[in-house]
């Protein structure tokens, strides 16, 4: 089990529950109470911090999903979006110190980096969502502050995308060994609207 799998499971179950409640005739038996409780137990007292690019991107994506659920009135832990926006900051600072984006393609894993790039797309979507959504998200200063702090690292996305768009970098074994997932992740980062519409 990955570090963030219980978190992803909890948020995904919460989204499925909301979808079922919107159309109960199509989902008459969709009772995820036990599953949500199980994931919530697994998430208790977890430290979500990481310096893995894929994990960092997943946290930012989960923060966006959690904010959407909170705005729709879902019963989530009240500080979940804030905590998920805090968790990536130390890892992003560590990546900035490592100068990871200067490494040659042979020493990099595209799908992990592109996961981070997609995470920054989620932060862009979250910023737009909070500006346009009426209610507490729009006026929550701590949420806006954290979004701004994460957005300050947004140049990482541009560096990652431009690096992997270079055909020479896609000719190395570290790309070709994972070509299918790399191509999907690159396409998602470059054209994220379809992915986030479905999230």
N, C-alpha and C positions, 0 to 999 in steps of 0.2 A: 504494500500500500504506500502510495506517495504521501509526502508531507501534507499536501493540501487537499488530498482526496476527500476526507470527511467534510471539509468546508465546501468543496464543489458539490458533493452529494447533498448537503443540507440546502444549499441555495437552489439546486436543480429540483429537489423535491418540493421546495416552496413555490417555485415557478409552475411546476406541474399541478400542484394543488390549486393555484390561482387559475390556471387554464381550465381545469375541471369545473371549478365553481362558476366560471363564465358561461359554460355550456354544459350544464348537468345532464341534459338529455343524452348527449353523446358520451358522457363519462359517468354513468349512474353509480358505478361501484368504485370510484376512485377515492379511496380513503387512505391517505398517506400519514395518518397520525402516528402510527408505530414507527414508520421509517424516519419521519422527521425527528421523533424523540430519540431514536437510536443515533442519528447523525449529530444531534445536539449534544448528546452525552459524549460522543467522540471528540467534539469540538471544545469541550470545557477545558479551561486552563491551558489551551494550546498557545504556543508562541508561533506566529505565522512568519516571522522574519526569515529571510533567506537572501543569499547573494546570487542565486541561480537565475539567469535571465528569464527562462521559461516560467519559473515560479513567480518571479516578480510581475511578469505580464499577467499571469493568472490571477494574482491578488488584485491588480487594477481592474481586470475584467469582472471579478467577483464583486468588487466595490461598486461598480456601475450597476450590476444586476441587483445587488442588495439595496441600493438607493432607489431603483425603480420599484422594487417590492415594498419598501418602506413608504414610498409616496403613494402607493395604491392602498395603503392601510393594512398591509400584512403584519401579523404579529411576529416580528423578529426582535432579537435582542436590540435594545434601543441604540446602542453605540456601535453596532456592527459596521455600517458604512464608514464611520470615522476610524475605527480600529483597522479596517482593511486599507484605508488610505495612509495610515501611519506606518503599517508594517513594511512597505517597500522602501521607505526613505533611507534606512541605513544601508540596505543592499545596493541601492542606486549610488549612494556616496562611495561605497567600496568599489563598484564598477568604474566610477569616474577616476578613482585613484589608480586603479590597475591599468588604465589606458587599454582596455580589452579590444577596442575597435582598431588598434594598430597591429594586431596580430595577423599573420598571413592566413589565407583561407584554409590551408591544410590543418591549422591548429584551432579551427572554429567549427561549431555545429550550427548550421543555418537555422534549423527548426527551433532551436532553443532561443537564439537571438530574435528570430521573427516572432516568437511568442511574446517577447518583451515589446517589440514594435507594435503588435496588435494591442497590447496593454495600453500603450500610449494613445492608440486610437480610441480605446474605451474611456480614457481620461478626457479626451476631446469631446466625446459624446456625453459624458457626465457633466462637463462644464456647460454644454449647450442645454442639457436636460434641466439642470438646476436653474438656469436663467429663465427658461420658458415654462417651468412647472410652478403653478401657484402653490402656496403653502409653505411649510417650515423649511423645506430644502432650499427654497429661493432666498430665504432670509437667514439661514444658519451660517454665521460668520466662520465658525471653526471648520465647517465643510469647505467653504470657499477658500480659506487659507491653505488647507491641505491640498486642494486641487491645484492651486497656484504653485505650491512647493514641488509637486510632482511634475507639473507642466514645465518647470524650469529645466528639467532633464530631457525635454522633448526633442532636442537635437540628436539624441541617441537614435530615435526612430529614423530620422533622415540619413544618418550615417549607416545604419543597418541596411535600410532599403537600397541605398545607392551602391553599397558594397556588393550585395547579392544580385543586383541587377547587372553587374559587370559580368559578361560571359566568361571571362578568364577565371573569375572566382567560382563560377559554376562548373568548371571543368575538372576541379580537383576531386579526389576520392571522398573527402569528407562531405561533399555535396552529392556526388553520384551514388554513394552508398545509401543515402536517405532521400533520393530524388523525389519520390512521390509526395511524401509529407512536406518536404522543403517547398515544392511547387505550390502545394495547397496553402501553406503558411504565407508564402510570398504573395500569392494572389489575394489572400484575405487581408494582409496588411495594406496592399495597394488599393483594394476596392472593398472596404470593410462594411459598407452599408447593408448588404445582404446578410452578412453574419450577425450584425447587431440588431437587425430587424427581427431575426429569428431567436435572438438570445432571450 
